[in-house]
Each structure stands twice: as C-alpha cells, then as structure tokens.
Amino acid sequence: MKNWNKIGKIKSLVIVILCVLSLTLLNFNGETESKNDFHIVTIILTFLFFALFLPLISKFWSLLGFEFEKPHWNENPITFKFSKSFNFFQFIAFWWISSGLVNVLVIGVFNQTFDGERANLFVGGISILIGIKLSLKWLNKSGNGKEKTVANNV
C-alpha cells in the first residue's frame, strides 16, 4: 500500500464501495434454495473457463501481432491501449474476490448456509488471476524455452 499512487487508492476505494453495496443488496430474510451440487459444477466450469480462456485468447491475439504487458495496480483499468488490457481483468478479479469472499462470510455467519453464487464470484476472480499469470508465462516464452528479456529478445 505504500507504493500505491492515486489510481491505486481510488481502485481500492471503488472495490470497498462495491463490496459494501453488494452487502446492502443481500436478502437475509429470503429463503435460499440449496442447490450445492449445481453450484459446485458451475464453480468448476467457471474456474476452467477463465483459467483457460485468457491464455488462449491472449495467445491468439499475440499471433496477430498484439503484445500484452504485465498488469500493475497503479495503472488505470479503463484504457484503450490493447497492451494494457490485463489491467481491467486484474481489477475485475480483485473486485470479484473481495465481493465473493465478503458475501460468503457474511451469509455463512448470519444464515449458516453456503452461498454458491457468491463463492462462484470468488473462484471466478481467482481463476482470472491464474489466467493472467498463465497468459503472461505463455507469452513470455520464446521458441527455445528461454524467457524473453531485453538482452535475449533478438
């Protein structure tokens, strides 16, 4: 947090506001349906989709000549530079992780139930971060197995 600039602090404030807003929209008096088997399947499919989708799409775009940069927290997530598109996905991932975890914990404490929909948000955020990491790892490897750096980029 010491290295955050104004954009990083605004992003974290927006995530906190969105988490509080999602808590106010929860219906604690409503009856929740217990479809845990369905939610477990959707959680697994969400994880596989995002963890595989981002690397495959980024590899496809890199074959067309586009480059991707590692996302940084201090950069604006809403940018029109294609190379910085992972910043948006990083922001969404941290938002989903925070919102999903807070909602699962609050519903678990107050209703004593498992909320699969909010757990799906949490797992979706984790899988986006894994997808970004896999994308960057896959894109930074050259054909000879060495990582591309400024020194061996030729």
C-alpha positions as a Markdown table, in Angstrom:
| # | Residue | x | y | z |
|---|---|---|---|---|
| 1 | Met | 0.0 | 0.0 | 0.0 |
| 2 | Lys | 3.0 | 2.3 | 0.4 |
| 3 | Asn | 3.7 | 2.2 | -3.3 |
| 4 | Trp | 0.2 | 3.0 | -4.4 |
| 5 | Asn | -0.4 | 6.1 | -6.3 |
| 6 | Lys | -3.7 | 8.0 | -6.6 |
| 7 | Ile | -5.2 | 5.5 | -9.1 |
| 8 | Gly | -4.3 | 2.5 | -6.9 |
| 9 | Lys | -6.0 | 4.1 | -3.9 |
| 10 | Ile | -9.1 | 5.0 | -6.0 |
| 11 | Lys | -9.3 | 1.4 | -7.3 |
| 12 | Ser | -9.2 | 0.0 | -3.8 |
| 13 | Leu | -11.8 | 2.5 | -2.6 |
| 14 | Val | -14.1 | 1.6 | -5.5 |
| 15 | Ile | -13.7 | -2.1 | -4.6 |
| 16 | Val | -14.6 | -1.4 | -1.0 |
| 17 | Ile | -17.7 | 0.6 | -2.0 |
| 18 | Leu | -18.8 | -2.1 | -4.4 |
| 19 | Cys | -18.4 | -4.8 | -1.6 |
| 20 | Val | -20.5 | -2.7 | 0.8 |
| 21 | Leu | -23.1 | -2.1 | -1.9 |
| 22 | Ser | -23.3 | -5.8 | -2.6 |
| 23 | Leu | -23.8 | -6.4 | 1.1 |
| 24 | Thr | -26.7 | -4.0 | 1.3 |
| 25 | Leu | -28.4 | -5.8 | -1.6 |
| 26 | Leu | -28.4 | -9.2 | 0.2 |
| 27 | Asn | -31.7 | -10.6 | 1.2 |
| 28 | Phe | -31.2 | -12.1 | 4.7 |
| 29 | Asn | -34.9 | -12.8 | 5.2 |
| 30 | Gly | -35.5 | -14.7 | 1.9 |
| 31 | Glu | -35.4 | -18.4 | 1.7 |
| 32 | Thr | -32.3 | -19.7 | -0.1 |
| 33 | Glu | -32.5 | -22.8 | -2.2 |
| 34 | Ser | -30.0 | -25.4 | -1.6 |
| 35 | Lys | -28.5 | -26.3 | -4.9 |
| 36 | Asn | -25.0 | -27.1 | -3.8 |
| 37 | Asp | -24.4 | -29.7 | -6.5 |
| 38 | Phe | -25.3 | -27.3 | -9.2 |
| 39 | His | -23.1 | -24.6 | -7.7 |
| 40 | Ile | -20.1 | -26.9 | -7.4 |
| 41 | Val | -20.4 | -27.8 | -11.0 |
| 42 | Thr | -20.7 | -24.1 | -12.1 |
| 43 | Ile | -17.7 | -23.2 | -9.8 |
| 44 | Ile | -15.6 | -25.9 | -11.5 |
| 45 | Leu | -16.7 | -24.8 | -15.0 |
| 46 | Thr | -16.1 | -21.1 | -14.2 |
| 47 | Phe | -12.6 | -21.9 | -13.0 |
| 48 | Leu | -11.7 | -23.9 | -16.0 |
| 49 | Phe | -13.2 | -21.3 | -18.4 |
| 50 | Phe | -11.4 | -18.3 | -17.1 |
| 51 | Ala | -8.1 | -20.1 | -16.4 |
| 52 | Leu | -8.0 | -21.4 | -20.0 |
| 53 | Phe | -9.9 | -18.6 | -21.8 |
| 54 | Leu | -7.5 | -15.8 | -21.0 |
| 55 | Pro | -4.3 | -17.7 | -22.1 |
| 56 | Leu | -5.9 | -19.0 | -25.3 |
| 57 | Ile | -7.3 | -15.6 | -26.3 |
| 58 | Ser | -4.1 | -13.7 | -25.5 |
| 59 | Lys | -2.1 | -16.3 | -27.4 |
| 60 | Phe | -4.4 | -15.8 | -30.4 |
| 61 | Trp | -4.1 | -12.0 | -30.3 |
| 62 | Ser | -0.3 | -12.3 | -29.9 |
| 63 | Leu | -0.2 | -14.4 | -33.1 |
| 64 | Leu | -1.8 | -11.4 | -34.8 |
| 65 | Gly | 0.9 | -9.1 | -33.6 |
| 66 | Phe | -0.5 | -7.7 | -30.4 |
| 67 | Glu | 1.6 | -7.6 | -27.2 |
| 68 | Phe | 0.4 | -7.7 | -23.6 |
| 69 | Glu | 2.0 | -6.1 | -20.6 |
| 70 | Lys | 2.0 | -7.3 | -17.0 |
| 71 | Pro | -0.8 | -5.5 | -15.1 |
| 72 | His | 0.1 | -3.1 | -12.4 |
| 73 | Trp | -2.2 | -1.9 | -9.6 |
| 74 | Asn | -1.3 | 1.7 | -10.1 |
| 75 | Glu | -2.5 | 1.9 | -13.7 |
| 76 | Asn | -5.9 | 2.8 | -14.9 |
| 77 | Pro | -8.1 | -0.3 | -15.7 |
| 78 | Ile | -10.2 | 1.6 | -18.2 |
| 79 | Thr | -7.7 | 2.2 | -21.0 |
| 80 | Phe | -7.9 | 2.0 | -24.8 |
| 81 | Lys | -4.4 | 0.5 | -25.1 |
| 82 | Phe | -4.7 | -3.1 | -26.1 |
| 83 | Ser | -1.4 | -4.0 | -24.5 |
| 84 | Lys | -2.7 | -2.9 | -21.1 |
| 85 | Ser | -6.0 | -4.9 | -21.3 |
| 86 | Phe | -4.9 | -7.2 | -18.4 |
| 87 | Asn | -5.2 | -4.2 | -16.0 |
| 88 | Phe | -9.0 | -4.3 | -16.5 |
| 89 | Phe | -9.1 | -8.1 | -15.9 |
| 90 | Gln | -6.9 | -7.7 | -12.8 |
| 91 | Phe | -9.3 | -5.0 | -11.4 |
| 92 | Ile | -12.4 | -7.3 | -12.1 |
| 93 | Ala | -10.6 | -10.2 | -10.5 |
| 94 | Phe | -9.8 | -8.4 | -7.2 |
| 95 | Trp | -13.4 | -7.0 | -7.1 |
| 96 | Trp | -14.9 | -10.5 | -7.6 |
| 97 | Ile | -12.5 | -12.0 | -5.0 |
| 98 | Ser | -13.4 | -9.3 | -2.4 |
| 99 | Ser | -17.1 | -9.2 | -3.1 |
| 100 | Gly | -17.4 | -13.0 | -3.2 |
| 101 | Leu | -15.4 | -13.6 | 0.0 |
| 102 | Val | -17.2 | -10.9 | 2.0 |
| 103 | Asn | -20.6 | -12.1 | 0.9 |
| 104 | Val | -19.9 | -15.8 | 1.5 |
| 105 | Leu | -18.6 | -15.0 | 5.0 |
| 106 | Val | -21.5 | -12.7 | 5.9 |
| 107 | Ile | -24.1 | -15.2 | 4.6 |
| 108 | Gly | -22.3 | -18.0 | 6.3 |
| 109 | Val | -22.2 | -16.2 | 9.7 |
| 110 | Phe | -25.8 | -14.8 | 9.6 |
| 111 | Asn | -27.7 | -17.5 | 7.7 |
| 112 | Gln | -25.5 | -20.5 | 8.5 |
| 113 | Thr | -25.6 | -21.6 | 4.8 |
| 114 | Phe | -23.3 | -21.8 | 1.9 |
| 115 | Asp | -23.9 | -19.3 | -0.8 |
| 116 | Gly | -22.7 | -20.9 | -4.1 |
| 117 | Glu | -23.4 | -17.9 | -6.2 |
| 118 | Arg | -21.1 | -15.7 | -4.2 |
| 119 | Ala | -18.5 | -18.5 | -4.0 |
| 120 | Asn | -18.6 | -18.6 | -7.8 |
| 121 | Leu | -17.6 | -14.9 | -7.8 |
| 122 | Phe | -14.7 | -15.7 | -5.5 |
| 123 | Val | -13.5 | -18.6 | -7.6 |
| 124 | Gly | -14.0 | -16.6 | -10.8 |
| 125 | Gly | -11.7 | -13.9 | -9.5 |
| 126 | Ile | -9.1 | -16.4 | -8.5 |
| 127 | Ser | -9.3 | -18.1 | -11.9 |
| 128 | Ile | -8.9 | -14.7 | -13.7 |
| 129 | Leu | -5.7 | -14.0 | -11.8 |
| 130 | Ile | -4.5 | -17.5 | -12.7 |
| 131 | Gly | -5.4 | -17.0 | -16.3 |
| 132 | Ile | -3.5 | -13.7 | -16.4 |
| 133 | Lys | -0.5 | -15.4 | -14.8 |
| 134 | Leu | -0.6 | -18.3 | -17.3 |
| 135 | Ser | -1.1 | -15.9 | -20.2 |
| 136 | Leu | 2.0 | -13.9 | -19.3 |
| 137 | Lys | 4.0 | -17.0 | -18.7 |
| 138 | Trp | 3.0 | -18.5 | -22.0 |
| 139 | Leu | 3.5 | -15.2 | -24.0 |
| 140 | Asn | 6.9 | -14.5 | -22.4 |
| 141 | Lys | 8.4 | -17.8 | -23.5 |
| 142 | Ser | 10.3 | -17.8 | -26.8 |
| 143 | Gly | 10.6 | -20.8 | -29.0 |
| 144 | Asn | 13.9 | -22.0 | -27.4 |
| 145 | Gly | 12.4 | -22.2 | -23.9 |
| 146 | Lys | 14.2 | -19.1 | -22.6 |
| 147 | Glu | 12.2 | -16.2 | -21.3 |
| 148 | Lys | 12.2 | -13.1 | -23.5 |
| 149 | Thr | 14.2 | -10.3 | -21.9 |
| 150 | Val | 15.7 | -7.1 | -23.3 |
| 151 | Ala | 19.1 | -8.9 | -23.6 |
| 152 | Asn | 17.9 | -12.0 | -25.5 |
| 153 | Asn | 15.0 | -10.7 | -27.4 |
| 154 | Val | 16.9 | -11.0 | -30.7 |
